[in-house]
Amino acid sequence: MKPILPLTRRLLLAPEEGAQATLNVAIAPESAETTGRYFHSGTEIRSAAASYDVEFQRRTWEMTAAYIARGGVPK
């Protein structure tokens, strides 16, 4: 795991940098009416391809409903 850490540090933002991008979008006056959008580093992007998969959404809903109906206990 240790050899990977220097590589991941180059790919990840510092907490302050990540928070700043989120804050910029959250408090920008032009974003006041924006909802249901996804942003990466302050730029609007499409959500993951899986989020457009209606069959996946249906299966996830059904599995979640079944899980809750069992009291949230895996079988």
Jmol script that loads the backbone (N, CA, C; Angstrom):
load data "model"
ATOM      1  N   MET A   1       0.821  -1.194   0.000  1.00  0.00           N
ATOM      2  CA  MET A   1       0.000   0.000   0.000  1.00  0.00           C
ATOM      3  C   MET A   1       0.863   1.256   0.000  1.00  0.00           C
ATOM      4  N   LYS A   2       1.975   1.237   0.706  1.00  0.00           N
ATOM      5  CA  LYS A   2       2.809   2.432   0.797  1.00  0.00           C
ATOM      6  C   LYS A   2       3.333   2.925  -0.550  1.00  0.00           C
ATOM      7  N   PRO A   3       3.695   2.031  -1.494  1.00  0.00           N
ATOM      8  CA  PRO A   3       4.166   2.534  -2.787  1.00  0.00           C
ATOM      9  C   PRO A   3       3.091   3.289  -3.562  1.00  0.00           C
ATOM     10  N   ILE A   4       1.836   3.025  -3.255  1.00  0.00           N
ATOM     11  CA  ILE A   4       0.734   3.664  -3.974  1.00  0.00           C
ATOM     12  C   ILE A   4       0.447   5.071  -3.440  1.00  0.00           C
ATOM     13  N   LEU A   5       0.728   5.325  -2.185  1.00  0.00           N
ATOM     14  CA  LEU A   5       0.393   6.610  -1.574  1.00  0.00           C
ATOM     15  C   LEU A   5       0.928   7.820  -2.339  1.00  0.00           C
ATOM     16  N   PRO A   6       2.192   7.839  -2.750  1.00  0.00           N
ATOM     17  CA  PRO A   6       2.661   9.020  -3.498  1.00  0.00           C
ATOM     18  C   PRO A   6       1.883   9.243  -4.794  1.00  0.00           C
ATOM     19  N   LEU A   7       1.458   8.167  -5.434  1.00  0.00           N
ATOM     20  CA  LEU A   7       0.678   8.302  -6.667  1.00  0.00           C
ATOM     21  C   LEU A   7      -0.701   8.875  -6.389  1.00  0.00           C
ATOM     22  N   THR A   8      -1.360   8.387  -5.348  1.00  0.00           N
ATOM     23  CA  THR A   8      -2.701   8.878  -5.049  1.00  0.00           C
ATOM     24  C   THR A   8      -2.668  10.323  -4.577  1.00  0.00           C
ATOM     25  N   ARG A   9      -1.635  10.713  -3.888  1.00  0.00           N
ATOM     26  CA  ARG A   9      -1.539  12.105  -3.432  1.00  0.00           C
ATOM     27  C   ARG A   9      -1.461  13.074  -4.605  1.00  0.00           C
ATOM     28  N   ARG A  10      -0.892  12.650  -5.713  1.00  0.00           N
ATOM     29  CA  ARG A  10      -0.831  13.505  -6.895  1.00  0.00           C
ATOM     30  C   ARG A  10      -2.194  13.645  -7.556  1.00  0.00           C
ATOM     31  N   LEU A  11      -3.045  12.638  -7.397  1.00  0.00           N
ATOM     32  CA  LEU A  11      -4.358  12.646  -8.035  1.00  0.00           C
ATOM     33  C   LEU A  11      -5.436  13.329  -7.194  1.00  0.00           C
ATOM     34  N   LEU A  12      -5.248  13.346  -5.885  1.00  0.00           N
ATOM     35  CA  LEU A  12      -6.263  13.875  -4.988  1.00  0.00           C
ATOM     36  C   LEU A  12      -5.977  15.324  -4.614  1.00  0.00           C
ATOM     37  N   LEU A  13      -7.053  16.075  -4.418  1.00  0.00           N
ATOM     38  CA  LEU A  13      -6.914  17.453  -3.959  1.00  0.00           C
ATOM     39  C   LEU A  13      -6.696  17.463  -2.457  1.00  0.00           C
ATOM     40  N   ALA A  14      -6.044  18.500  -1.989  1.00  0.00           N
ATOM     41  CA  ALA A  14      -5.968  18.720  -0.549  1.00  0.00           C
ATOM     42  C   ALA A  14      -7.387  19.025  -0.070  1.00  0.00           C
ATOM     43  N   PRO A  15      -7.710  18.737   1.181  1.00  0.00           N
ATOM     44  CA  PRO A  15      -9.064  19.008   1.674  1.00  0.00           C
ATOM     45  C   PRO A  15      -9.519  20.448   1.421  1.00  0.00           C
ATOM     46  N   GLU A  16      -8.621  21.390   1.609  1.00  0.00           N
ATOM     47  CA  GLU A  16      -8.969  22.801   1.404  1.00  0.00           C
ATOM     48  C   GLU A  16      -9.318  23.077  -0.053  1.00  0.00           C
ATOM     49  N   GLU A  17      -8.581  22.453  -0.980  1.00  0.00           N
ATOM     50  CA  GLU A  17      -8.844  22.649  -2.408  1.00  0.00           C
ATOM     51  C   GLU A  17     -10.186  22.040  -2.805  1.00  0.00           C
ATOM     52  N   GLY A  18     -10.464  20.853  -2.310  1.00  0.00           N
ATOM     53  CA  GLY A  18     -11.741  20.213  -2.604  1.00  0.00           C
ATOM     54  C   GLY A  18     -12.903  20.996  -2.026  1.00  0.00           C
ATOM     55  N   ALA A  19     -12.736  21.488  -0.816  1.00  0.00           N
ATOM     56  CA  ALA A  19     -13.789  22.282  -0.183  1.00  0.00           C
ATOM     57  C   ALA A  19     -14.008  23.588  -0.934  1.00  0.00           C
ATOM     58  N   GLN A  20     -12.940  24.191  -1.418  1.00  0.00           N
ATOM     59  CA  GLN A  20     -13.064  25.462  -2.131  1.00  0.00           C
ATOM     60  C   GLN A  20     -13.878  25.303  -3.411  1.00  0.00           C
ATOM     61  N   ALA A  21     -13.642  24.229  -4.155  1.00  0.00           N
ATOM     62  CA  ALA A  21     -14.403  23.993  -5.382  1.00  0.00           C
ATOM     63  C   ALA A  21     -15.887  23.815  -5.061  1.00  0.00           C
ATOM     64  N   THR A  22     -16.189  23.083  -3.996  1.00  0.00           N
ATOM     65  CA  THR A  22     -17.578  22.877  -3.588  1.00  0.00           C
ATOM     66  C   THR A  22     -18.215  24.182  -3.149  1.00  0.00           C
ATOM     67  N   LEU A  23     -17.500  24.952  -2.360  1.00  0.00           N
ATOM     68  CA  LEU A  23     -18.024  26.238  -1.894  1.00  0.00           C
ATOM     69  C   LEU A  23     -18.273  27.198  -3.048  1.00  0.00           C
ATOM     70  N   ASN A  24     -17.366  27.233  -4.008  1.00  0.00           N
ATOM     71  CA  ASN A  24     -17.532  28.125  -5.152  1.00  0.00           C
ATOM     72  C   ASN A  24     -18.846  27.849  -5.872  1.00  0.00           C
ATOM     73  N   VAL A  25     -19.150  26.589  -6.078  1.00  0.00           N
ATOM     74  CA  VAL A  25     -20.402  26.230  -6.751  1.00  0.00           C
ATOM     75  C   VAL A  25     -21.591  26.533  -5.848  1.00  0.00           C
ATOM     76  N   ALA A  26     -21.461  26.224  -4.566  1.00  0.00           N
ATOM     77  CA  ALA A  26     -22.588  26.374  -3.640  1.00  0.00           C
ATOM     78  C   ALA A  26     -22.994  27.828  -3.423  1.00  0.00           C
ATOM     79  N   ILE A  27     -22.034  28.743  -3.407  1.00  0.00           N
ATOM     80  CA  ILE A  27     -22.363  30.135  -3.068  1.00  0.00           C
ATOM     81  C   ILE A  27     -22.364  31.077  -4.265  1.00  0.00           C
ATOM     82  N   ALA A  28     -22.044  30.583  -5.439  1.00  0.00           N
ATOM     83  CA  ALA A  28     -22.032  31.443  -6.625  1.00  0.00           C
ATOM     84  C   ALA A  28     -23.454  31.905  -6.937  1.00  0.00           C
ATOM     85  N   PRO A  29     -23.666  33.199  -7.129  1.00  0.00           N
ATOM     86  CA  PRO A  29     -25.017  33.705  -7.439  1.00  0.00           C
ATOM     87  C   PRO A  29     -25.625  33.028  -8.671  1.00  0.00           C
ATOM     88  N   GLU A  30     -24.809  32.702  -9.658  1.00  0.00           N
ATOM     89  CA  GLU A  30     -25.345  32.066 -10.870  1.00  0.00           C
ATOM     90  C   GLU A  30     -25.803  30.629 -10.627  1.00  0.00           C
ATOM     91  N   SER A  31     -25.463  30.059  -9.469  1.00  0.00           N
ATOM     92  CA  SER A  31     -25.879  28.699  -9.129  1.00  0.00           C
ATOM     93  C   SER A  31     -27.121  28.676  -8.246  1.00  0.00           C
ATOM     94  N   ALA A  32     -27.677  29.830  -7.948  1.00  0.00           N
ATOM     95  CA  ALA A  32     -28.789  29.926  -6.993  1.00  0.00           C
ATOM     96  C   ALA A  32     -29.981  29.049  -7.394  1.00  0.00           C
ATOM     97  N   GLU A  33     -30.265  28.926  -8.672  1.00  0.00           N
ATOM     98  CA  GLU A  33     -31.412  28.154  -9.138  1.00  0.00           C
ATOM     99  C   GLU A  33     -31.011  26.773  -9.659  1.00  0.00           C
ATOM    100  N   THR A  34     -29.745  26.392  -9.510  1.00  0.00           N
ATOM    101  CA  THR A  34     -29.256  25.127 -10.041  1.00  0.00           C
ATOM    102  C   THR A  34     -29.472  24.009  -9.033  1.00  0.00           C
ATOM    103  N   THR A  35     -30.148  22.942  -9.467  1.00  0.00           N
ATOM    104  CA  THR A  35     -30.327  21.765  -8.615  1.00  0.00           C
ATOM    105  C   THR A  35     -30.165  20.518  -9.478  1.00  0.00           C
ATOM    106  N   GLY A  36     -29.806  19.419  -8.844  1.00  0.00           N
ATOM    107  CA  GLY A  36     -29.722  18.145  -9.538  1.00  0.00           C
ATOM    108  C   GLY A  36     -28.597  18.049 -10.554  1.00  0.00           C
ATOM    109  N   ARG A  37     -27.555  18.841 -10.383  1.00  0.00           N
ATOM    110  CA  ARG A  37     -26.423  18.831 -11.312  1.00  0.00           C
ATOM    111  C   ARG A  37     -25.191  18.277 -10.598  1.00  0.00           C
ATOM    112  N   TYR A  38     -24.228  17.846 -11.381  1.00  0.00           N
ATOM    113  CA  TYR A  38     -22.979  17.309 -10.845  1.00  0.00           C
ATOM    114  C   TYR A  38     -21.828  18.197 -11.292  1.00  0.00           C
ATOM    115  N   PHE A  39     -20.869  18.383 -10.392  1.00  0.00           N
ATOM    116  CA  PHE A  39     -19.726  19.241 -10.680  1.00  0.00           C
ATOM    117  C   PHE A  39     -18.435  18.531 -10.314  1.00  0.00           C
ATOM    118  N   HIS A  40     -17.418  18.792 -11.084  1.00  0.00           N
ATOM    119  CA  HIS A  40     -16.077  18.302 -10.791  1.00  0.00           C
ATOM    120  C   HIS A  40     -15.140  19.486 -10.914  1.00  0.00           C
ATOM    121  N   SER A  41     -14.477  19.810  -9.823  1.00  0.00           N
ATOM    122  CA  SER A  41     -13.561  20.959  -9.779  1.00  0.00           C
ATOM    123  C   SER A  41     -14.242  22.237 -10.260  1.00  0.00           C
ATOM    124  N   GLY A  42     -15.523  22.389  -9.905  1.00  0.00           N
ATOM    125  CA  GLY A  42     -16.253  23.598 -10.245  1.00  0.00           C
ATOM    126  C   GLY A  42     -16.867  23.621 -11.627  1.00  0.00           C
ATOM    127  N   THR A  43     -16.678  22.565 -12.407  1.00  0.00           N
ATOM    128  CA  THR A  43     -17.222  22.495 -13.763  1.00  0.00           C
ATOM    129  C   THR A  43     -18.352  21.479 -13.809  1.00  0.00           C
ATOM    130  N   GLU A  44     -19.482  21.855 -14.413  1.00  0.00           N
ATOM    131  CA  GLU A  44     -20.604  20.936 -14.507  1.00  0.00           C
ATOM    132  C   GLU A  44     -20.247  19.770 -15.423  1.00  0.00           C
ATOM    133  N   ILE A  45     -20.600  18.554 -14.959  1.00  0.00           N
ATOM    134  CA  ILE A  45     -20.328  17.339 -15.729  1.00  0.00           C
ATOM    135  C   ILE A  45     -21.574  16.459 -15.729  1.00  0.00           C
ATOM    136  N   ARG A  46     -21.602  15.468 -16.614  1.00  0.00           N
ATOM    137  CA  ARG A  46     -22.666  14.466 -16.593  1.00  0.00           C
ATOM    138  C   ARG A  46     -22.404  13.501 -15.445  1.00  0.00           C
ATOM    139  N   SER A  47     -23.477  12.990 -14.883  1.00  0.00           N
ATOM    140  CA  SER A  47     -23.303  11.979 -13.839  1.00  0.00           C
ATOM    141  C   SER A  47     -22.826  10.681 -14.483  1.00  0.00           C
ATOM    142  N   ALA A  48     -22.470   9.723 -13.645  1.00  0.00           N
ATOM    143  CA  ALA A  48     -21.950   8.441 -14.128  1.00  0.00           C
ATOM    144  C   ALA A  48     -22.961   7.759 -15.045  1.00  0.00           C
ATOM    145  N   ALA A  49     -22.463   7.007 -15.991  1.00  0.00           N
ATOM    146  CA  ALA A  49     -23.316   6.321 -16.962  1.00  0.00           C
ATOM    147  C   ALA A  49     -24.356   5.443 -16.267  1.00  0.00           C
ATOM    148  N   ALA A  50     -23.988   4.827 -15.164  1.00  0.00           N
ATOM    149  CA  ALA A  50     -24.924   3.953 -14.444  1.00  0.00           C
ATOM    150  C   ALA A  50     -26.163   4.718 -13.970  1.00  0.00           C
ATOM    151  N   SER A  51     -26.037   6.013 -13.749  1.00  0.00           N
ATOM    152  CA  SER A  51     -27.186   6.790 -13.273  1.00  0.00           C
ATOM    153  C   SER A  51     -28.264   6.949 -14.340  1.00  0.00           C
ATOM    154  N   TYR A  52     -27.946   6.627 -15.586  1.00  0.00           N
ATOM    155  CA  TYR A  52     -28.914   6.708 -16.677  1.00  0.00           C
ATOM    156  C   TYR A  52     -29.502   5.342 -17.030  1.00  0.00           C
ATOM    157  N   ASP A  53     -29.088   4.302 -16.321  1.00  0.00           N
ATOM    158  CA  ASP A  53     -29.518   2.937 -16.586  1.00  0.00           C
ATOM    159  C   ASP A  53     -30.818   2.646 -15.824  1.00  0.00           C
ATOM    160  N   VAL A  54     -31.934   2.719 -16.511  1.00  0.00           N
ATOM    161  CA  VAL A  54     -33.245   2.574 -15.882  1.00  0.00           C
ATOM    162  C   VAL A  54     -33.413   1.181 -15.261  1.00  0.00           C
ATOM    163  N   GLU A  55     -32.930   0.149 -15.918  1.00  0.00           N
ATOM    164  CA  GLU A  55     -33.028  -1.207 -15.376  1.00  0.00           C
ATOM    165  C   GLU A  55     -32.224  -1.324 -14.079  1.00  0.00           C
ATOM    166  N   PHE A  56     -31.056  -0.748 -14.035  1.00  0.00           N
ATOM    167  CA  PHE A  56     -30.237  -0.742 -12.810  1.00  0.00           C
ATOM    168  C   PHE A  56     -30.975  -0.003 -11.694  1.00  0.00           C
ATOM    169  N   GLN A  57     -31.601   1.118 -12.023  1.00  0.00           N
ATOM    170  CA  GLN A  57     -32.363   1.877 -11.031  1.00  0.00           C
ATOM    171  C   GLN A  57     -33.504   1.025 -10.466  1.00  0.00           C
ATOM    172  N   ARG A  58     -34.223   0.320 -11.347  1.00  0.00           N
ATOM    173  CA  ARG A  58     -35.328  -0.524 -10.917  1.00  0.00           C
ATOM    174  C   ARG A  58     -34.848  -1.629  -9.980  1.00  0.00           C
ATOM    175  N   ARG A  59     -33.765  -2.314 -10.377  1.00  0.00           N
ATOM    176  CA  ARG A  59     -33.229  -3.405  -9.548  1.00  0.00           C
ATOM    177  C   ARG A  59     -32.759  -2.875  -8.192  1.00  0.00           C
ATOM    178  N   THR A  60     -32.097  -1.735  -8.197  1.00  0.00           N
ATOM    179  CA  THR A  60     -31.611  -1.140  -6.944  1.00  0.00           C
ATOM    180  C   THR A  60     -32.781  -0.793  -6.034  1.00  0.00           C
ATOM    181  N   TRP A  61     -33.834  -0.212  -6.607  1.00  0.00           N
ATOM    182  CA  TRP A  61     -35.028   0.132  -5.826  1.00  0.00           C
ATOM    183  C   TRP A  61     -35.636  -1.124  -5.218  1.00  0.00           C
ATOM    184  N   GLU A  62     -35.807  -2.163  -6.022  1.00  0.00           N
ATOM    185  CA  GLU A  62     -36.413  -3.400  -5.533  1.00  0.00           C
ATOM    186  C   GLU A  62     -35.567  -4.053  -4.443  1.00  0.00           C
ATOM    187  N   MET A  63     -34.264  -4.089  -4.636  1.00  0.00           N
ATOM    188  CA  MET A  63     -33.373  -4.682  -3.632  1.00  0.00           C
ATOM    189  C   MET A  63     -33.405  -3.881  -2.337  1.00  0.00           C
ATOM    190  N   THR A  64     -33.447  -2.563  -2.442  1.00  0.00           N
ATOM    191  CA  THR A  64     -33.491  -1.704  -1.257  1.00  0.00           C
ATOM    192  C   THR A  64     -34.806  -1.897  -0.515  1.00  0.00           C
ATOM    193  N   ALA A  65     -35.923  -1.938  -1.255  1.00  0.00           N
ATOM    194  CA  ALA A  65     -37.236  -2.147  -0.629  1.00  0.00           C
ATOM    195  C   ALA A  65     -37.275  -3.495   0.081  1.00  0.00           C
ATOM    196  N   ALA A  66     -36.737  -4.543  -0.535  1.00  0.00           N
ATOM    197  CA  ALA A  66     -36.705  -5.871   0.087  1.00  0.00           C
ATOM    198  C   ALA A  66     -35.840  -5.857   1.346  1.00  0.00           C
ATOM    199  N   TYR A  67     -34.724  -5.174   1.290  1.00  0.00           N
ATOM    200  CA  TYR A  67     -33.812  -5.064   2.434  1.00  0.00           C
ATOM    201  C   TYR A  67     -34.525  -4.371   3.618  1.00  0.00           C
ATOM    202  N   ILE A  68     -35.231  -3.293   3.307  1.00  0.00           N
ATOM    203  CA  ILE A  68     -35.933  -2.558   4.364  1.00  0.00           C
ATOM    204  C   ILE A  68     -37.092  -3.388   4.906  1.00  0.00           C
ATOM    205  N   ALA A  69     -37.787  -4.103   4.024  1.00  0.00           N
ATOM    206  CA  ALA A  69     -38.912  -4.935   4.471  1.00  0.00           C
ATOM    207  C   ALA A  69     -38.452  -6.030   5.430  1.00  0.00           C
ATOM    208  N   ARG A  70     -37.220  -6.493   5.293  1.00  0.00           N
ATOM    209  CA  ARG A  70     -36.658  -7.499   6.209  1.00  0.00           C
ATOM    210  C   ARG A  70     -36.125  -6.873   7.474  1.00  0.00           C
ATOM    211  N   GLY A  71     -36.302  -5.589   7.629  1.00  0.00           N
ATOM    212  CA  GLY A  71     -35.808  -4.903   8.815  1.00  0.00           C
ATOM    213  C   GLY A  71     -34.355  -4.495   8.673  1.00  0.00           C
ATOM    214  N   GLY A  72     -33.877  -4.446   7.426  1.00  0.00           N
ATOM    215  CA  GLY A  72     -32.507  -4.007   7.184  1.00  0.00           C
ATOM    216  C   GLY A  72     -31.466  -5.035   7.558  1.00  0.00           C
ATOM    217  N   VAL A  73     -31.876  -6.298   7.675  1.00  0.00           N
ATOM    218  CA  VAL A  73     -30.939  -7.351   8.061  1.00  0.00           C
ATOM    219  C   VAL A  73     -30.617  -8.208   6.835  1.00  0.00           C
ATOM    220  N   PRO A  74     -29.347  -8.298   6.445  1.00  0.00           N
ATOM    221  CA  PRO A  74     -29.005  -9.123   5.277  1.00  0.00           C
ATOM    222  C   PRO A  74     -29.272 -10.598   5.556  1.00  0.00           C
ATOM    223  N   LYS A  75     -29.695 -11.311   4.510  1.00  0.00           N
ATOM    224  CA  LYS A  75     -29.927 -12.749   4.655  1.00  0.00           C
ATOM    225  C   LYS A  75     -28.904 -13.499   3.839  1.00  0.00           C
TER     226      LYS A  75
END
end "model"
wireframe off; spacefill off
backbone 0.3
color backbone group
